[in-house]
Amino acid sequence: MVIYGVALLSFCMIAGVFFGELIGYLIGIDANVGGIGIAMLLLIFIANKNSKNIKIDNITKSGINFWNAMYIPIVVAMAAKQNVLAAISGGWMAITAGVFVVILSFLAIPFLYKFVKTKES
């Protein structure tokens, strides 16, 4: 059921926010550092874990997969919006760094593609 996906999402979000706040506290800033990323990685790990100890029926798996599929694009879009607003208010150096990273990422795609094994191979 979808409700189990929401429960798993809530658990991952609470754990991510906790650890993000803890990391921020440990490095001496009053902010959540990487909490959303931690939550996303935890959600991906738990949703894809195929353990014999955890028995999940197909309806529950579909609920978890639904929220797994919905959560990541929404959070990435929200973070991207915040990053763009911060870059615009941060000046030319932030905008230049952002554009440089995007161009570098696009240039890395052909290089990374060589290491992907297709089903045809």
N, C-alpha and C positions, 0 to 999 in steps of 0.2 A: 504494500500500500504506500501511497505517497507520504503518509504521515511518518513512516519510518525514515524516509529520505529527509524530511524536515527535522526529525529528531537528530539524525546523524549530522546534518548541516549545522544545527544549533550547537551540538557538542564540539564540532570542529571550529566553529566561529568563536565560542567561548574559550577554548584551549588556545587558539591563535591569538586572540586579544590578550589573554593572560601572559603568554610567552612573549608577545611583542612589547607589552608594558614592562615585563621583567627585563628584557634586553635593553630597553630604553633607560630603565632605572640603573642597570649595571654599567652602562656607558656614560651615565651622568646627564641625560637629557630628559625633559618632561614631555615625552612623546611615545607613541606606539611605533616601534621599529620592526617592520616586517611581519606584523601580526596577521594581516590578510594573506600574505604569501604563505605563512606557516599554516593557516587554516586551509588554504587551497591545496597545498601539498598533502596535508593530513587527510583531507577529504578524498583526494585522488588515491592515496595509499590504501585507506580503509575500504573505499568502494571497489577497488580492484583486487583486494586481498582474497585469495581463494584458499581458505584454511579449512581443515577438517573439523576444527573445534567450533567454527561458526556455521551453523545451519540456517540458511536463508532461503525462503521459498521464492518462486519466480515473481510473485506480485510484489514482494518486498524489494527484490532486486530491481524491478522496474521503477519503483518509487525512488530508490537510491540513485539509480542511473539518471532519472529525470532531473533531480536536484543537482546531481553532479554536472550534468550537461548545462543546466541553467545558471548555476552559481558562478562558474569560472568566467564566461563571457560578460556577465553583468559586472562583476568586480573589476575585470580588466578595463571595461569601458569607463567605469567610475574613476579608477586610478588614472587612466589616460587623460580624462577631463581635468582632474586635479593637477596632473603634471603639466598640461598645456597652460592652464591658468597660472601656475607657479612660474613657468618659463616666461610667459609674457610679462608678468609683473617683476620677474627677476632680472630683466635686462638682456642685452645682446649676448653676453657670455653663456647664459643658460639656453637661449635659443640656438646659438651656434653649436653647443655641445649636444643638444637634442637632435639637430639636423645631422651632425656628424655620426652619431650612433645609429640613426635610421639608415643612412647611406652605407655605413659599414655592415649593418645587418643584411641589407639587400645584396651587397657584394659577397657576403658569406654563403648565401643560399646555393650557388652552383658548387662551391667547394664542399659544403655539407651533403649535397645531393649525391656526390660520388660515393659516399659511404653508406647510402641507403640501399638495402637489398630489396629488390622488387620480387614479386611472386613469380615473375616470368623467368628469373635467373635460376 
